[in-house]
Amino acid sequence: MKRVIQILRENHIECLPNERFTLDVEMFPENGEEHRFPSQVLFESPLLKNDKKAVPEVSNSMFRFFLDGSQRCYRVIDASFGGRYLPICAGQIGVAVVERTDSGNFVPVKDLTSLEYLLAVPKLIDDDNAADLQEKINSQLDPKYKFRIVRYDQDSDDDKDPADLGRAVILHEMHLLELYTIRKMIQANLVRHDSMLAKDGGLQYRDNKIKDLNLNQDDAVQLRNVVGLAKTFKPSMTLGQGRGRQDLGNLIKNLDFKERTTVISPDANEATAHGWWYLRVRPRSKIYSPLQGIIKLEVFAVDTVEKDAGISEARADTISSYVLRERNVTPYKADPRWASHLYPIYLTETYLRSSFVSAERFKAIIF
């Protein structure tokens, strides 16, 4: 079988060898959206008297499904396009869902597990030529590896490295795959108040992708039962305005075990409002850094009241209680982020990553 680079060259794309085939697993951290918000506002109703409060524990958790999306991006080759010298990137994206059954066992939901192989090329290749190139690649590769071509804007106003633009397009496709999986689960009535979905990472999707799901009113209500759980965040992110401004790290370092912050939100009028807060899930005596053992929780505001007044205190408390219930068993030493990791999410991540093709095998497909 032919390799991707060989097929590109046969189609008059001048591929130039380089030594920069890299795996960028940390290129886009989980907190990648937070930089977009220059200021934050309180988004809880009623407002907490203090910046934090203790959360009661509950006897059971309503989380039944756990979702993780992941990507692996590679800068595979540089190419000459009529006077432009631009990279071609390739990537694997995937989404996996694990269910906790009534017996307490964790089982992968194979019908909700998706893997895709992408090739990111500059928009100098138009839609028709991209479609033709995709067909030629897939007709000559091993049938197990079907590539989809996506295009990045090489003339972006952000003054970014073109390789970053290519990888950003691949990340965008991963986010869409996450959202389509969530829509599928909601429409199948899997996500309910007594069968909630915990998604690894935040819910801050760029370009308001959530609008593209086209959920009807009844289905959209179930978005309230989707919770984003992020293990990492930027402690230098600034909260508030004026004299009340402070860095996030300064706010959360003093959280005690089982305490959460107030809910905050970006100071912006977005079509899909959301709020987030931070919860300490490990005793401070069991960790070595004041920022360890803290999870960021994020939810959608799904009705007019919440969009106007903010997330209710009762809702934030209830969801926090469910997360606290999930804190054990811990993936201690199995993952360097163990203190901020929930074991069901860890299992979902492990299952998804084991489904990816190895870097060596992926490189062999390309070259």
For each residue, the residues with C-beta under 8 A, 3 or more apart:
1: 140 141 142
2: 6 7 140 141
3: 6 7 364 365 366 367
4: 7 8 76 90 119 137 141 147 365 366 367
5: 8 9 15 76 77 366 367
6: 2 3 9 10
7: 2 3 4 10 11 133 136 137 140 141
8: 4 5 11 13 15 77 79 88 133 137
9: 5 6 12 13 14 15
10: 6 7
11: 7 8 133 136
12: 9
13: 8 9 79 81
14: 9 79 80
15: 5 8 9 77 78 79 88
16: 77 78 79 80 85
17: 77
18: 21 77 78
19:
20: 75
21: 18 74 75 76 363 366
22: 74 75
23: 72 73 74 359
24: 27 28 72 73 74 75 167
25: 72
26: 29
27: 24 73 164 167
28: 24 32 71 167 168 171
29: 26 32 232
30: 200 201 202 230 231 232 233
31: 34 202 230 232 233 234 296
32: 28 29 35 171
33: 36 37 202 204 205 206
34: 31 37 204 233 234 237
35: 32 234 237
36: 33 204 206 266
37: 33 34 40 237 266 267 268
38: 238 267
39: 238 239 240 241 266 267
40: 37 237 238 239 240 264 265 266 267
41: 264 265 266 267
42: 47 262 263 264 265 310
43: 263 264 265 275 301 310 311
44: 47 48 262 263 275 277 310 311 312 313 316
45: 305 306 309 310 311 312 313
46: 313
47: 42 44 262
48: 44 51 52 53 262 313
49:
50: 53
51: 48 251 261 262
52: 48 254 255 259 260 261 262
53: 48 50 259 260 262 317
54: 256 258 259
55: 258 259 260 279 317 320 321 324
56: 317 321
57: 258 321 324 325
58: 61 318 321 322 324 325
59: 325
60: 325
61: 58 322 323 325 326
62: 193 194 195 196 322
63: 66 100 196 197 198 227 322 326 344
64: 99 100 194 195 196 197
65: 97 98 99 100 109 185 190 191 195 196 197 198
66: 63 97 98 99 100 106 197 198 199 200 342 344 345 347 348
67: 95 96 97 112 178 181 182 197 198 199 200 348
68: 95 96 199 200 201 345 348 349 352
69: 93 94 95 174 175 177 178 199 200 201 352
70: 93 94 95 174 349 352 353 356
71: 28 91 92 93 94 170 171 174
72: 23 24 25 91 92 356 359 362
73: 23 24 27 89 90 91 166 167 170 171
74: 21 22 23 24 89 90 91 359 362 363 366
75: 20 21 22 24 87 89 163 166 167
76: 4 5 21 87 88 89 90 363 366 367
77: 5 8 15 16 17 18 87 88 366
78: 15 16 18 85 86 87 88
79: 8 13 14 15 16 85 86 87 88
80: 14 16 83 84 85
81: 13 84 85 86 122 124 125
82: 124
83: 80
84: 80 81 122 124 154
85: 16 78 79 80 81
86: 78 79 81 122 124 154 162
87: 75 76 77 78 79 162 163 166
88: 8 15 76 77 78 79 119 120 121 166
89: 73 74 75 76 119 120 152 163 166 167 170
90: 4 73 74 76 117 118 119 120 147 362 366
91: 71 72 73 74 117 118 120 167 170
92: 71 72 115 116 117 118 356 357 362
93: 69 70 71 115 116 118 170 173 174 177
94: 69 70 71 113 114 115 116 174 177 352 355 356
95: 67 68 69 70 112 113 114 174 177 178 181 352
96: 67 68 108 112 113 348 351 352 355
97: 65 66 67 108 109 112 113 181 185 348
98: 65 66 106 107 108 109 344 347 348 351
99: 64 65 66 106 107 108 109
100: 63 64 65 66 104 105 106 344
101: 104 105 106 107
102:
103:
104: 100 101
105: 100 101
106: 66 98 99 100 101 344 347
107: 98 99 101
108: 96 97 98 99 113 351
109: 65 97 98 99 112 113
110: 113
111:
112: 67 95 96 97 109 181 184 185
113: 94 95 96 97 108 109 110 351 352 355
114: 94 95 177 181
115: 92 93 94 355 356
116: 92 93 94 148 173 177
117: 90 91 92 145 146 147 148
118: 90 91 92 93 147 148 149 150 170 173
119: 4 88 89 90 134 137 147 148 149 150
120: 88 89 90 91 149 150 151 152 166 167 169 170
121: 88 124 125 130 133 149 150 151 152 166
122: 81 84 86 125 151 152 153 154 162 166
123: 126 151 152 153 154 155
124: 81 82 84 86 121 154
125: 81 121 122 129 130 133 149 151
126: 123 129 130
127: 130 131 151
128: 131 132
129: 125 126 132 133
130: 121 125 126 127 133 134 149 151
131: 127 128 134 135 149
132: 128 129 135 136
133: 7 8 11 121 125 129 130 136 137 149
134: 119 130 131 137 138 147 148 149
135: 131 132 138 139
136: 7 11 132 133 139 140
137: 4 7 8 119 133 134 140 141 147 149
138: 134 135 141 146 147
139: 135 136
140: 1 2 7 136 137
141: 1 2 4 7 137 138 145 146 147 365
142: 1 145 365
143: 146
144:
145: 117 141 142 357 365
146: 117 138 141 143
147: 4 90 117 118 119 134 137 138 141
148: 116 117 118 119 134
149: 118 119 120 121 125 130 131 133 134 137
150: 118 119 120 121 169 170 173
151: 120 121 122 123 125 127 130 169
152: 89 120 121 122 123 156 162 165 166 168 169
153: 122 123 156 165
154: 84 86 122 123 124 162 165
155: 123
156: 152 153 159 160 165
157:
158: 165
159: 156
160: 156 164 165 168
161: 164 165
162: 86 87 122 152 154 165 166
163: 75 87 89 166 167
164: 27 160 161 167 168
165: 152 153 154 156 158 160 161 162 168 169
166: 73 75 87 88 89 120 121 122 152 162 163 169 170
167: 24 27 28 73 75 89 91 120 163 164 170 171
168: 28 152 160 164 165 171 172
169: 120 150 151 152 165 166 172 173
170: 71 73 89 91 93 118 120 150 166 167 173 174
171: 28 32 71 73 167 168 174 175
172: 168 169 175 176 206
173: 93 116 118 150 169 170 176 177
174: 69 70 71 93 94 95 170 171 177 178
175: 69 171 172 178 179 205 206 209
176: 172 173 179 180 209 212
177: 69 93 94 95 114 116 173 174 180 181
178: 67 69 95 174 175 181 182 199
179: 175 176 182 183 205 209 210 212 213
180: 176 177 183 184 213
181: 67 95 97 112 114 177 178 184 185
182: 67 178 179 185 186 191 197 199 213 226
183: 179 180 186 187 213 215 219
184: 112 180 181 187 188
185: 65 97 112 181 182 188 190 191 197
186: 182 183 189 190 191 215 219 222 223
187: 183 184 215 219
188: 184 185
189: 186 192
190: 65 185 186 195 197
191: 65 182 185 186 195 196 197 222 225 226
192: 189 195 196 222 225
193: 62 196 225
194: 62 64
195: 62 64 65 190 191 192 225
196: 62 63 64 65 191 192 193 225 226 227 322
197: 63 64 65 66 67 182 185 190 191 225 226 227
198: 63 65 66 67 227 229 323 326 342 344 345
199: 66 67 68 69 178 182 203 226 227 228 229
200: 30 66 67 68 69 228 229 230 231 345 348 349
201: 30 68 69 228 229 230
202: 30 31 33 228 230 276 296 298
203: 199 226 228 274 298 299 300
204: 33 34 36 274 298
205: 33 175 179 208 209 210
206: 33 36 172 175 209
207:
208: 205 211 270 271 272
209: 175 176 179 205 206 212 213
210: 179 205 213 223 271 272 300
211: 208 271 272
212: 176 179 209
213: 179 180 182 183 209 210
214:
215: 183 186 187 219 220 223
216: 219 220
217: 220 221
218: 221 222
219: 183 186 187 215 216 222
220: 215 216 217 223 302
221: 217 218 224 302 303
222: 186 191 192 218 219 225 226
223: 186 210 215 220 226 300 302
224: 221 299 300 302 315
225: 191 192 193 195 196 197 222
226: 182 191 196 197 199 203 222 223 299 300
227: 63 196 197 198 199 297 298 299 319 323
228: 199 200 201 202 203 276 296 297 298 299
229: 198 199 200 201 295 296 297 298 323 342 345
230: 30 31 200 201 202 233 295 296 298
231: 30 200 295 296 337 340 341
232: 29 30 31 337 340
233: 30 31 34 230 237 248 278 296
234: 31 34 35 237 248
235: 247 248 249 252 291
236: 247 248 249
237: 34 35 37 40 233 234 247 248
238: 38 39 40 245 246 247 248
239: 39 40 245 246 247 248 251 264
240: 39 40 244 245 246
241: 39 244 245 267
242: 245
243:
244: 240 241
245: 238 239 240 241 242
246: 238 239 240 250 251
247: 235 236 237 238 239 250 251
248: 233 234 235 236 237 238 239 251 252 278
249: 235 236 252 253 291
250: 246 247 253
251: 51 239 246 247 248 254 261 278
252: 235 248 249 255 261 278 280 291 294
253: 249 250 290 291
254: 52 251 290
255: 52 252 259 260 261 278 279 280 294
256: 54 259 280 284
257: 280 281 282 283 284
258: 54 55 57 279 280 281 324
259: 52 53 54 55 255 256 279 280
260: 52 53 55 255 277 278 279 280 297 316 317 320
261: 51 52 251 252 255 264 277 278 279
262: 42 44 47 48 51 52 53 277
263: 42 43 44 275 276 277 310 311 316
264: 40 41 42 43 239 261 275 276 277
265: 40 41 42 43 273 274 275 276 301 310
266: 36 37 39 40 41 270
267: 37 38 39 40 41 241
268: 37
269:
270: 208 266 273 274
271: 208 210 211
272: 208 210 211 300
273: 265 270 300 301 306 307
274: 203 204 265 270 298 299 300 301
275: 43 44 263 264 265 298 299 301 310 311
276: 202 228 263 264 265 296 297 298 299
277: 44 260 261 262 263 264 296 297 316 320
278: 233 248 251 252 255 260 261 294 295 296 297
279: 55 255 258 259 260 261 294 295 297 320 323 324
280: 252 255 256 257 258 259 260 284 293 294
281: 257 258 293 294 295 323 324 327 339 340 342
282: 257 286 287 292 293 327 339 340
283: 257 286 287 293
284: 256 257 280 287 290 293
285:
286: 282 283 293 339
287: 282 283 284 290 292 293 339
288: 292
289: 292
290: 253 254 284 287
291: 235 249 252 253 294
292: 282 287 288 289 339 340
293: 280 281 282 283 284 286 287 339 340
294: 252 255 278 279 280 281 291 340
295: 229 230 231 278 279 281 323 340 342
296: 31 202 228 229 230 231 233 276 277 278
297: 227 228 229 260 276 277 278 279 316 319 320 323
298: 202 203 204 227 228 229 230 274 275 276
299: 203 224 226 227 228 274 275 276 311 315 319
300: 203 210 223 224 226 272 273 274
301: 43 265 273 274 275 306 307 310 311
302: 220 221 223 224 306
303: 221 306 307
304: 307 308
305: 45 308 309
306: 45 273 301 302 303 309 310 311 312
307: 273 301 303 304
308: 304 305
309: 45 305 306
310: 42 43 44 45 263 265 275 301 306
311: 43 44 45 263 275 299 301 306 315 316
312: 44 45 306 315 316
313: 44 45 46 48 316 317
314: 317 318
315: 224 299 311 312 318 319
316: 44 260 263 277 297 311 312 313 319 320
317: 53 55 56 260 313 314 320 321
318: 58 314 315 321 322
319: 227 297 299 315 316 322 323
320: 55 260 277 279 297 316 317 323 324
321: 55 56 57 58 317 318 324 325
322: 58 61 62 63 196 318 319 325 326
323: 61 198 227 229 279 281 295 297 319 320 326 327 342
324: 55 57 58 258 279 281 320 321 327
325: 57 58 59 60 61 321 322
326: 61 63 198 322 323 342 343 344
327: 281 282 323 324 330 342
328: 343
329: 343
330: 327 338 339 341 343
331: 334 335 338 341 343 346
332: 338
333: 338
334: 331 338 346
335: 331 338 341 346
336:
337: 231 232 340 341
338: 330 331 332 333 334 335 341
339: 281 282 286 287 292 293 330
340: 231 232 281 282 292 293 294 295 337
341: 231 330 331 335 337 338 345 346
342: 66 198 229 281 295 323 326 327 345 346
343: 326 328 329 330 331 346 347
344: 63 66 98 100 106 198 326 347 348
345: 66 68 198 200 229 341 342 348 349
346: 331 334 335 341 342 343 349 350
347: 66 98 106 343 344 350 351
348: 66 67 68 96 97 98 200 344 345 351 352
349: 68 70 200 345 346 352 353
350: 346 347 353 354
351: 96 98 108 113 347 348 354 355
352: 68 69 70 94 95 96 113 348 349 355 356
353: 70 349 350 356
354: 350 351
355: 94 96 113 115 351 352
356: 70 72 92 94 115 352 353
357: 92 145 361 362 365
358: 361 362
359: 23 72 74 362 363
360: 363 364
361: 357 358 364 365
362: 72 74 90 92 357 358 359 365 366
363: 21 74 76 359 360 366 367
364: 3 360 361 367
365: 3 4 141 142 145 357 361 362
366: 3 4 5 21 74 76 77 90 362 363
367: 3 4 5 76 363 364
